[in-house]
Amino acid sequence: MIKKSLSLVAIFIISMTIGTSQLMAQKQDRVGKLLKFLSDNEIEKFQKGREKLDEKTAQTFAAEVELMDIMTRLWTQPDSKSAIDYYPAYAKAVKGSLPAICNETEIDFGPLRDRTNSVITEILDASNDKLSLSKQLIEGAKNGKYPIPQAQMDIFYKTREDALMKDLEEKSSTAKCENYFNEFPEGKYKVQFMSEYNQLLYNSVKRAPTHANFKNFFDNITLNRYYNGMSNRKYTPEVRALYDDYLFSMIQQAGALASKKQCIDEYENAVYLEEGKRKHTVELEYTKDSVDYELMKPEINSSSKLELIQGFLLTHKYREFRDKAHELRSQFEDSVIWITPSSTKYYKKGMLMKSEAKLNNKITTEVYSYLPNGKPAGIDITSGNMQFHTSFFYDAQDRCAQEIQINTKTKKEIYKRERTFNAGGTVQSDSLKYTDGKLILRSYNRQGKLIEEKEYHKDVMLSSTVHQYDSKGEKVKSQYVLPLPKNPLPTQISSRTDVYEYDKYGYLTKIVSTQILVNNEKRICSQYFMYDEYGNQIDSDMYYEYDPTGQWIRKTAKNNPEITEQKVVK
């Protein structure tokens, strides 16, 4: 009984299998007939057969039916979408039953493919969007491993490349250039794209000089390889100049000293700038001296740190900051005595307390007193048997507006000096009037520097001086009209003009004097100035001794050791 049941089941399965196979064969036959209509170019019959095709057959052979539908649309109503859809549809159909159907119906699919290829080429040629369509066709054929003729693929590539060029001409961008290089590494428009790419990167730097844009220009591997090095590229000199300005502007904009120092280091070590061709070396050196001085100043917090000053003086050259560095010593100098062959000066906490001068066996002593705020209060002067006292008077803004000197014994006034000030509080003019009829009038510029001085005696001008200054406040020219006796000698000097010359660090190096004699003869002489490695003015006829901070503390005449000047610090 069991054997009989098993036999019946086996017969049933075989019957079902045969039935299914026959049903599948019938469906495939229906699809094959549709393909035959296309092969014979009987489009109308294909369309009627397609309409009658049952849903189950259409679902079973969906890939093959979809391919035939797309091909029909391409042949009858060609459009870009069908062209794009063709390649993935073909790939699916080939993986499905299309080869079996062709074999069963003895249809050569080659002519159908050729006809479709031709239509797609025509669609591309007529398209208004060749840029996008060509790319999609190329990708579709490649991704689907479509057996496209090389000639047709060449057309696709040519169309794509031409479209990329046209698109760049209409509106260029770095992204378009980079895309072209990716698609056509050795394309026919490579020269044009490289040139435009370089131009665009240059434009970006000009428009927005940022670190990122400079890096994009300088580090562009594609352009550097093509032009055989960054230096061979057009606009590299211009971009280097812009980068130079950019880096220096970062120094100027930096707030904190540490940030400025970092920006200075970046400028000095910038790999994109050619060695020795930086634009702002002069300004940089000045800024660097300024920053290094400000960084050093808080470090000088004890006498043991004063030796830092020497190192600063040796490595920094600007007089402005060297002078400030020299001044840092005074806070640790309780008392200083300056001794010269003709005078001695005594300082306490940086303030002059007493001076003694000897001239023609006559000794003049000056003793200074100060207000609690450190401003001068008075000077007691003893010269031989004469004694004088100078008093300083201040206005409501604590400015010295008046200065009076009297004979201490007789209480008679010797002179009175009065000052006026501008709105900024800087001295504008002063008059020094002596009781014997002598009058000196001075005027000053807005920075408080003397620009004119005239000396009178009983309303008769005896002499005058005019000073001129540059934008940095340095004196550049002085003109003197000198006092003469009633019957001057022909060789006496009636006027003199001094012209001052400075080096780039602000040190006075030369004074050229032009003298006019009474007989109108002109004489020109020059005075030169020398400095040591620390910025101290020196005389070639003197020997100098220095302390560990870089200041000379003793100088001795080479030809006469008795002529000695020294500084004693306590």
C-alpha positions in Angstrom: 0.0 0.0 0.0 2.9 2.3 0.9 4.8 1.5 -2.3 1.7 2.3 -4.3 1.3 5.7 -2.6 4.9 6.7 -3.2 4.5 5.8 -6.8 1.5 8.0 -7.1 3.4 11.0 -5.5 6.3 10.5 -7.9 4.0 10.5 -10.8 2.4 13.6 -9.6 5.7 15.5 -9.1 6.9 14.5 -12.6 3.6 15.6 -14.1 3.8 18.9 -12.3 7.4 19.5 -13.4 6.6 18.7 -16.9 3.6 21.0 -16.7 5.6 23.8 -15.3 8.3 23.5 -17.9 5.7 23.5 -20.6 4.1 26.6 -19.1 7.5 28.4 -18.9 8.3 27.4 -22.4 5.0 28.8 -23.6 5.7 32.1 -21.8 9.2 32.3 -23.2 7.8 31.6 -26.6 5.5 34.5 -26.3 8.4 36.8 -25.4 10.4 35.3 -28.2 7.7 36.2 -30.7 7.9 39.8 -29.4 11.6 39.9 -29.9 11.1 38.4 -33.4 8.8 41.3 -34.3 11.5 43.8 -33.2 14.1 41.8 -35.1 12.0 42.0 -38.3 11.2 45.7 -37.6 7.5 45.0 -37.3 6.9 47.6 -34.6 3.2 47.6 -35.0 2.9 43.9 -34.5 5.3 44.2 -31.5 3.1 46.8 -29.9 -0.1 44.7 -30.4 1.6 41.6 -29.1 2.9 43.6 -26.2 -0.6 44.8 -25.3 -1.9 41.2 -25.3 1.0 39.9 -23.2 -0.4 38.5 -20.0 0.8 39.9 -16.7 2.3 36.7 -15.5 4.5 36.4 -18.6 5.5 40.0 -18.3 6.5 39.5 -14.7 8.4 36.3 -15.4 10.4 38.0 -18.1 10.4 41.5 -16.7 14.0 42.3 -17.6 13.6 41.1 -21.2 10.3 42.9 -21.7 11.6 46.1 -20.2 14.6 46.0 -22.6 12.3 45.6 -25.6 10.0 48.4 -24.4 13.0 50.7 -24.1 14.3 49.8 -27.5 10.9 50.3 -29.0 10.7 53.8 -27.5 14.2 54.6 -28.7 13.3 53.6 -32.3 9.9 55.3 -32.4 10.1 58.2 -30.0 13.8 58.6 -29.1 14.5 60.5 -25.8 17.4 60.9 -23.4 15.8 59.0 -20.6 15.3 55.9 -22.7 18.9 56.2 -23.8 20.1 56.3 -20.2 17.8 53.4 -19.2 18.9 51.2 -22.0 22.3 50.1 -20.7 21.2 48.9 -17.2 18.2 47.2 -18.8 20.4 45.4 -21.3 22.7 44.2 -18.5 19.7 42.7 -16.5 18.3 41.1 -19.6 21.6 39.5 -20.6 21.9 38.1 -17.1 18.4 36.7 -17.4 16.8 34.8 -20.3 17.7 37.0 -23.3 20.5 34.7 -24.5 18.2 31.7 -24.3 15.4 33.4 -26.1 17.7 34.6 -28.9 19.1 31.0 -29.2 15.6 29.5 -29.2 14.3 31.9 -31.8 17.5 31.9 -33.8 17.7 35.7 -33.5 21.0 37.6 -33.8 20.8 40.4 -31.3 23.7 42.2 -32.9 21.7 44.1 -35.5 19.2 45.1 -32.8 22.1 46.4 -30.7 23.6 48.2 -33.6 20.3 50.0 -34.4 19.9 51.0 -30.8 23.5 52.2 -30.7 22.9 54.4 -33.7 19.8 55.9 -32.2 21.5 56.7 -28.9 24.3 58.4 -30.8 21.8 60.5 -32.6 20.1 61.4 -29.3 23.4 62.5 -27.8 24.2 64.6 -30.9 20.9 66.4 -30.8 20.8 66.8 -27.0 20.9 70.2 -25.4 22.5 68.7 -22.3 25.4 66.9 -23.8 27.4 67.5 -20.6 25.1 65.4 -18.4 23.9 62.9 -21.0 27.3 61.9 -22.2 28.5 61.2 -18.7 25.4 59.0 -17.9 25.8 57.1 -21.2 29.5 56.5 -20.5 28.8 55.3 -17.0 25.9 53.2 -18.1 27.9 51.4 -20.7 30.9 50.8 -18.5 28.9 49.8 -15.4 26.7 47.4 -17.4 29.7 46.0 -19.3 27.9 46.7 -22.5 29.6 45.5 -25.6 29.7 49.0 -27.1 31.8 49.5 -30.2 35.0 51.5 -29.5 34.0 54.0 -32.1 30.8 54.8 -30.3 32.5 55.0 -26.9 35.0 57.4 -28.5 32.1 59.6 -29.6 30.7 59.6 -26.1 34.1 60.6 -24.7 34.7 63.2 -27.3 31.2 64.7 -26.7 31.8 64.6 -23.0 35.2 66.3 -23.2 33.9 69.0 -25.6 30.9 69.6 -23.3 33.3 70.0 -20.3 35.3 72.6 -22.2 32.2 74.5 -23.2 30.9 74.4 -19.7 34.2 75.8 -18.4 34.1 78.6 -20.9 30.6 79.5 -19.8 31.4 79.6 -16.1 34.7 78.3 -14.8 35.3 76.7 -11.4 38.1 74.7 -9.7 35.7 71.8 -9.3 35.1 71.6 -13.0 38.9 71.7 -13.6 39.5 68.9 -11.1 36.7 66.8 -12.6 38.2 67.2 -16.0 41.6 66.1 -14.8 40.0 63.1 -13.2 38.1 62.1 -16.3 40.7 63.1 -18.9 44.2 63.0 -17.4 45.7 63.5 -20.8 42.8 65.2 -22.5 43.0 67.4 -25.5 42.0 70.5 -23.5 44.5 69.8 -20.8 46.5 73.0 -21.5 43.4 75.2 -21.3 42.1 73.5 -18.1 45.5 73.8 -16.4 45.8 77.5 -17.3 42.3 78.2 -16.1 42.8 76.1 -12.9 45.9 78.1 -12.1 44.1 81.4 -12.8 41.2 80.4 -10.6 43.4 79.5 -7.6 45.2 82.9 -8.1 41.8 84.7 -8.2 40.8 83.0 -5.0 44.0 84.2 -3.3 43.4 87.8 -4.5 39.8 87.8 -3.5 40.3 86.2 -0.1 43.9 86.0 1.1 43.5 83.2 3.7 45.9 80.5 4.8 43.7 77.8 3.1 43.6 79.6 -0.2 47.4 80.1 -0.2 48.0 76.5 0.6 45.6 75.4 -2.2 47.7 77.5 -4.6 51.2 76.6 -3.5 50.6 72.9 -2.7 48.5 71.9 -5.7 50.2 68.7 -6.9 48.4 68.6 -10.2 49.6 72.1 -11.3 53.1 71.7 -9.8 53.6 68.4 -11.7 52.3 69.8 -14.9 54.4 72.9 -14.8 57.4 71.1 -13.4 57.5 72.9 -10.1 55.6 75.7 -8.4 58.2 78.4 -9.4 57.4 77.7 -13.1 53.7 78.5 -12.7 52.2 81.8 -13.9 51.2 84.1 -11.0 53.6 82.4 -8.5 55.6 85.6 -8.0 52.3 87.6 -7.5 51.0 85.0 -5.0 54.2 85.0 -3.1 54.0 88.7 -2.8 50.5 88.5 -1.6 51.5 85.7 0.9 54.3 87.9 2.1 51.9 90.7 2.8 49.4 88.3 4.4 51.9 86.9 6.8 53.2 90.3 7.8 49.6 91.5 8.3 49.1 88.6 10.7 52.0 89.9 12.8 50.4 93.4 12.8 47.0 92.1 13.7 48.2 89.7 16.5 47.3 91.0 19.9 49.2 89.1 22.6 53.0 89.1 22.5 53.2 85.4 22.3 50.9 85.4 19.2 53.0 88.1 17.6 56.2 86.0 18.3 54.5 83.0 16.7 53.5 85.0 13.6 57.0 86.3 13.3 58.4 82.8 13.4 55.9 81.7 10.7 57.0 84.7 8.5 60.7 84.0 8.9 60.3 80.3 8.3 57.7 80.4 5.5 58.6 77.7 3.0 56.5 79.2 0.2 58.7 82.4 0.2 62.0 82.5 -1.5 65.0 82.8 0.7 66.3 86.4 0.8 63.3 87.8 -1.1 60.9 88.8 1.7 59.3 92.2 1.3 59.0 93.2 4.9 62.4 92.4 6.3 63.0 96.0 7.5 59.6 96.3 9.2 60.0 92.7 10.5 63.3 93.4 12.2 61.8 96.5 13.9 58.7 94.6 15.0 60.8 91.7 16.2 63.0 94.0 18.3 59.8 95.6 19.7 58.3 92.2 20.6 61.5 90.8 22.0 62.0 93.8 24.2 58.4 93.6 25.6 58.9 89.9 26.3 62.3 90.5 28.0 61.1 93.5 30.1 59.1 91.5 32.7 61.9 89.0 33.0 64.2 91.7 34.3 62.8 91.4 37.8 66.0 91.3 39.8 69.6 92.4 39.5 70.6 88.8 38.7 68.7 89.0 35.5 70.4 92.2 34.2 72.8 90.1 32.0 69.8 89.4 29.8 70.2 93.0 28.6 73.6 92.3 27.1 72.2 89.4 25.0 69.4 91.6 23.8 71.8 94.4 22.8 74.0 92.0 20.9 71.2 90.5 18.8 68.9 93.5 18.3 69.9 96.7 16.5 67.2 99.4 16.7 68.3 102.3 18.9 64.7 102.8 20.1 64.6 99.4 21.9 68.3 99.3 22.8 67.8 102.6 24.6 64.8 101.2 26.4 66.9 98.1 27.3 69.6 100.3 28.8 67.0 102.1 30.9 66.0 98.8 32.5 69.1 98.9 34.6 68.1 102.0 36.5 65.5 100.3 38.6 68.2 98.2 40.3 70.8 101.0 40.6 70.4 102.6 44.0 73.0 105.2 43.4 75.2 106.1 40.5 78.2 108.5 40.2 79.4 109.7 36.9 82.9 111.0 37.1 84.7 113.0 34.3 87.8 115.1 34.4 85.7 118.2 34.7 82.5 117.1 36.5 80.9 114.6 38.9 77.2 113.8 38.9 75.4 111.9 41.7 72.2 110.0 41.0 69.8 108.3 43.4 67.1 105.9 42.1 67.7 107.4 38.7 67.2 111.0 39.7 70.1 113.5 39.6 70.7 114.7 43.1 73.9 116.7 42.8 76.5 117.8 40.3 79.9 119.4 40.6 81.6 121.1 37.7 85.1 122.6 37.6 86.1 125.3 35.1 89.1 127.5 35.3 89.6 126.5 38.9 86.1 127.6 39.7 83.7 125.0 41.1 80.0 125.1 40.5 77.8 122.9 42.6 74.1 122.1 42.0 71.9 120.3 44.5 68.5 119.1 43.3 65.3 118.6 45.3 62.1 116.8 44.2 58.4 116.7 45.0 56.8 113.5 46.3 55.7 112.7 42.8 59.3 112.8 41.5 59.1 116.0 39.7 61.8 118.7 40.2 61.1 121.1 43.0 64.2 123.2 43.0 67.9 123.6 42.4 70.4 125.2 44.8 73.5 126.5 42.9 76.8 127.5 44.4 79.4 129.0 42.0 82.3 130.5 43.7 80.9 133.1 46.1 77.6 133.3 44.3 74.5 131.3 45.4 71.3 130.9 43.4 68.1 129.0 43.8 65.8 127.8 40.9 62.2 127.0 41.7 59.7 125.1 39.6 56.0 125.8 39.7 53.2 123.6 38.3 49.7 124.3 37.0 46.5 122.4 37.8 47.4 119.7 35.3 50.7 119.2 37.1 52.7 120.7 34.2 55.8 122.9 34.9 54.4 126.2 33.8 56.9 128.5 35.4 60.5 128.5 36.5 62.2 131.3 38.5 65.8 131.7 39.5 66.9 134.1 42.2 70.1 135.3 43.9 69.9 133.6 47.2 71.8 136.4 49.0 70.1 139.4 47.5 66.7 137.7 46.7 66.8 139.4 43.4 65.3 137.6 40.4 67.9 136.4 37.8 65.4 135.0 35.3 61.8 133.9 34.8 60.8 131.1 32.4 57.1 130.6 31.4 55.6 127.8 29.3 52.4 127.4 27.4 50.9 124.1 26.4 48.7 122.8 23.6 45.5 120.9 24.0 47.3 117.6 24.3 49.4 118.9 27.2 52.6 119.1 25.3 54.8 122.3 25.7 54.0 124.7 22.9 56.2 127.7 23.7 58.4 129.1 26.4 60.0 132.4 27.2 63.2 132.8 29.2 63.6 136.4 30.4 66.6 137.6 32.3 66.6 140.8 34.3 69.7 142.1 32.4 67.6 142.4 29.2 68.3 139.0 27.7 65.3 137.2 26.2 65.1 133.7 24.7 61.9 132.6 23.0 61.3 129.0 22.0 58.5 127.2 20.1 57.8 123.5 19.8 56.0 121.1 17.5 53.1 118.9 18.6 55.5 116.2 19.8 57.2 118.7 22.1 60.4 119.0 20.1 62.1 122.4 19.8 61.6 123.9 16.3 62.7 127.5 16.8 64.7 129.5 19.2 65.4 133.3 19.1 67.7 135.2 21.4 67.2 138.9 22.0 69.0 141.6 24.0 66.9 144.6 24.7 64.6 143.9 21.8 67.5 143.4 19.4 67.7 139.8 17.9 71.2 138.4 18.4 70.7 134.9 17.1 68.2 132.3 15.9 67.9 128.6 15.5 65.5 126.5 13.4 65.2 122.7 13.6 63.5 120.3 11.2 62.4 116.7 12.0 61.4 113.7 9.9 58.3 111.6 10.3 60.0 109.5 13.0 60.8 112.6 15.1 64.5 112.6 14.3 66.2 115.9 13.8 67.3 116.2 10.1 68.3 119.8 9.7 69.3 122.8 11.9 69.9 126.3 10.8 71.8 128.8 13.0 72.1 132.6 12.7 75.0 133.3 15.0 75.7 136.4 17.1 78.5 138.6 15.9 80.3 141.6 17.4 79.9 145.1 16.1 82.9 144.8 13.9 83.3 141.1 13.1 86.4 139.6 11.4 86.0 138.4 7.8 86.7 134.8 9.0 84.1 134.7 11.7 81.1 132.4 11.1 77.8 134.3 10.5 75.5 131.3 9.9 75.7 127.5 9.9 73.4 124.7 8.6 73.7 121.2 10.0 72.3 118.2 8.2 71.9 115.0 10.2 72.3 111.5 8.7 71.1 108.3 10.4 71.5 104.6 9.7 68.5 102.4 9.3 68.4 101.6 13.0 68.0 105.2 14.0 71.6 105.9 15.0 73.1 109.3 14.2 76.1 108.6 11.9 77.1 111.9 10.4 76.5 115.7 10.7 77.4 117.8 7.7 77.9 121.4 8.6 77.9 124.2 6.1 79.4 127.4 7.5 79.0 130.8 6.0 81.7 133.3 7.0 81.3 137.1 7.2 83.2 137.4 3.9 80.6 135.0 2.4 83.1 132.2 2.1 81.5 128.7 2.5 83.1 125.9 4.5 81.8 122.4 4.7 82.9 120.0 7.4 81.6 116.6 8.6 81.4 115.0 12.0 81.1 111.2 12.2 79.8 109.0 15.0 80.8 105.5 16.0 79.0 102.9 18.2 80.1 99.7 19.9 78.3 96.4 19.5 75.9 97.3 22.3 74.8 100.6 20.7 76.9 102.9 23.0 78.4 105.9 21.3 82.2 105.6 21.4 85.3 107.6 20.5 88.1 105.8 18.6 90.7 107.6 20.8 89.3 106.0 24.0 89.6 102.6 25.7 86.3 101.2 27.1 85.5 98.9 30.0 82.1 97.2 30.2 80.0 95.6 32.9 78.2 92.3 32.3 75.1 94.1 31.0 76.7 95.7 28.0 77.2 99.3 29.3 80.6 100.9 29.4 81.6 101.9 33.0 85.0 103.4 32.3 86.7 105.0 29.3 90.3 106.2 29.2 92.1 108.3 26.6 94.6 106.2 24.7 97.2 108.9 24.7 96.6 110.1 28.2 95.4 107.7 30.9 94.7 110.6 33.3 91.7 111.6 31.1 89.2 109.1 32.4 85.4 109.0 32.6 83.7 106.4 34.7 80.4 105.3 36.1 80.3 104.0 39.7 77.2 102.0 40.5 76.1 101.0 44.0 
